[in-house]
Amino acid sequence: MLLGYMRVSKADGSQSLDLQRDAMIAAGVEQCHIYEDMVTGKAEHRPGLDQCLKALRDGDTLIVWKLDRLGRDLRHLVNLVHELTAKGVGFKVLTGQGATIDTTTPSGKLVFGIFAALAEFERELIRERTLAGLAAARSRGRSGGRKPKMTAAKVRLAAASMGQPETRVAALCRELGVTRQTLYRHVGPKGELRPDGIKALGRR
């Protein structure tokens, strides 16, 4: 059985699914087997795609109009197609740069293998750059990770403010640019320092 998935980025009607739907019907996908989403490609939650993936069975083929309609990025796309292949489901792209991909054919499998190799290369490249950046930071006396939200100055201000009865916690959090959880992790309700606050004061 052929199942189709289509997506446009905007849900306000400014983009139409008609072109994708017409192409899928022309490729042999029945209207009742076409699933859709109107969300950005970066969105993690796509109800239409979730329903489509659940409906696919061994021997089925998933058809998309263009490659970018399915995956959030190359890595996500490769992982999705690998999952489909493990279930015995084929994958076919109708147009665009990925139009040569059809995992139900030997040549299509070869093309997708190249995409998978590129995704692996991308992963290794990112890993290599990250490790090089951390090594460079360590050589300059800095450790990796995010810059802390609570500086020593903010902890001192929070400790002084929390001891005052007129202090409003929500307003203080806005002023410091931190969440209530972060604030209480560093300073107690009466202004007493907590372990994270003591650590921040000792941080250079």
Secondary structure, 3 states (H helix, E strand, C coil): CEEEEEEECCCCCCCCCHHHHHHHHHCCCCHHHEEEEECCCCCCCCHHHHHHHHHCCCCCEEEECCHHHCCCCHHHHHHHHHHHHHCCCEEEECCCCCCCCECCCHHHHHHHHHHHHHHHHHHHHHHHHHHHHHHHHHHCCCCCCCCCCCCHHHHHHHHHHHCCCCCCHHHHHHHHCCCHHHHHHHECCCCCECHHHHHHHHCC
